């Protein structure tokens, strides 16, 4: 099937998808990376893939889960690249507390910085599992699907993250 015929089958237009879902994708990427300076690059990667593959999406109702899957996988790839750059520089990645709203108290801001610091020490996949579970409220089955892993692998990564972080909820 040609790209043109694939696009004709999809009732969704790329511009409409981008306008209506970019804020959601941006918020998800920000939660997963914890670094506002990375969001635009990752979101761009996500929507490049969306533009390329939108014509293959048969069910418009599946759009949001499909976008979430792409965003998680692109973020995972981005974090892998960021980790490699960080390791080559051997310097700490600065924790940006600007993620917090202006109305947050100094105590809450300190707690957010502490949690981001703890999350930053986790292995990439453990951090993603923890954030998808507790920041996004995803089920274990959904996380397994998003990451292309088994539920037992997700459970193992979640236990390891919880053991490293302790109780922050």
C-alpha positions in Angstrom: 0.0 0.0 0.0 1.4 3.4 -0.9 1.9 6.3 1.5 -0.8 8.3 -0.3 -3.4 5.5 0.0 -2.5 5.0 3.7 -3.1 8.7 4.3 -6.4 8.6 2.5 -7.6 5.8 4.9 -6.8 7.8 8.0 -9.5 10.3 9.0 -7.0 12.2 11.1 -4.9 15.0 9.8 -1.4 15.6 11.1 -2.0 19.3 11.9 -5.1 18.4 13.9 -3.3 15.7 15.8 -0.3 17.9 16.5 -2.4 20.8 17.7 -4.6 18.8 20.0 -2.1 16.3 21.4 1.3 18.2 21.5 0.5 19.5 25.1 -0.2 16.0 26.3 2.9 14.6 24.7 5.0 17.4 26.0 3.7 16.9 29.6 4.4 13.2 29.4 7.9 13.7 28.1 8.7 16.3 30.8 7.6 13.9 33.5 9.7 11.1 32.0 12.8 13.1 31.4 12.6 15.6 34.3 14.5 18.1 32.1 12.5 20.9 30.4 15.4 21.6 28.1 15.0 18.1 26.5 11.2 18.3 25.9 11.2 20.1 22.5 13.7 17.7 21.0 11.9 14.6 22.2 8.5 15.9 21.2 9.9 16.7 17.7 11.1 13.1 17.4 7.7 11.9 18.5 5.8 13.9 15.9 8.3 13.1 13.1 7.4 9.4 13.7 3.7 10.4 14.0 3.8 12.2 10.7 5.5 9.2 9.0 3.1 6.6 10.5 -0.2 8.4 11.0 -1.7 6.9 7.8 -1.2 3.4 9.3 -3.4 4.1 12.3 -6.8 2.5 11.5 -8.8 3.4 14.7 -8.9 7.1 15.6 -9.9 6.0 19.2 -6.5 4.4 19.5 -4.7 7.7 18.8 -3.9 8.7 22.4 -2.5 5.2 23.5 -0.5 5.1 20.2 0.9 8.5 20.9 1.8 7.5 24.4 3.6 4.4 23.2 5.6 6.5 20.7 6.4 9.1 23.3 7.6 6.6 25.9 9.8 4.8 23.4 11.3 8.0 22.0 11.9 9.3 25.5 13.6 6.0 26.4 15.8 6.3 23.4 16.5 10.0 24.2 17.4 9.1 27.8 19.8 6.3 26.6 21.6 8.9 24.4 21.6 11.5 27.2 23.1 8.8 29.6 25.8 8.1 27.1 26.7 11.8 26.8 26.6 12.2 30.6 28.8 9.2 31.1 31.3 10.5 28.6 31.5 13.9 30.4 31.4 12.3 33.9 29.4 15.3 35.3 26.2 15.5 37.2 23.1 16.4 35.2 21.6 19.5 36.8 18.2 18.9 38.4 15.8 21.6 37.3 13.2 22.5 39.9 11.6 24.9 37.4 9.3 22.0 36.6 7.4 22.9 39.7 4.7 25.5 39.6 5.3 29.0 41.0 2.8 28.4 43.8 4.8 25.6 45.3 6.1 26.2 48.8 9.9 26.1 49.5 9.4 22.8 51.4 7.5 21.3 48.5 10.2 22.5 46.1 12.9 20.9 48.2 10.9 17.6 48.2 10.5 17.8 44.4 14.3 18.4 44.0 15.0 15.5 46.4 12.7 13.1 44.4 14.2 14.2 41.1 17.7 13.6 42.6 16.6 10.1 43.7 15.0 9.4 40.3 18.1 10.6 38.5 20.2 7.9 40.2 17.9 5.1 39.0 18.6 3.0 35.9 16.8 4.4 32.9 14.2 1.6 32.7 13.5 1.7 36.5 12.9 5.4 36.3 10.5 5.1 33.4 8.6 2.3 35.1 8.3 4.3 38.4 7.2 7.5 36.6 4.7 5.7 34.4 3.2 3.9 37.4 3.2 6.7 40.0 3.2 10.0 38.0 1.1 8.8 35.1 -1.0 6.2 37.0 -0.5 3.5 34.3 -1.2 -0.1 35.1 1.5 -2.7 35.1 0.1 -4.3 31.9 0.0 -0.9 30.2 3.6 -0.1 31.2 4.7 -3.5 29.9 3.0 -2.8 26.6 4.5 0.7 26.4 8.0 -0.5 27.1 7.7 -3.7 25.1 8.5 -5.8 28.3 6.8 -8.5 30.2 4.7 -7.7 33.3 7.2 -9.6 35.5 10.0 -7.4 34.1 8.0 -4.3 34.9 7.3 -5.6 38.4 11.0 -6.3 38.9 12.0 -2.8 37.7 9.4 -1.2 39.9 10.5 -3.1 43.0 14.1 -2.1 42.3 13.1 1.5 41.9 11.0 1.5 45.1 13.9 -0.1 47.0 16.3 2.6 45.7 14.0 5.5 46.3 12.1 4.4 49.4 8.7 5.8 50.2 8.2 9.2 48.4 4.5 8.9 47.7 
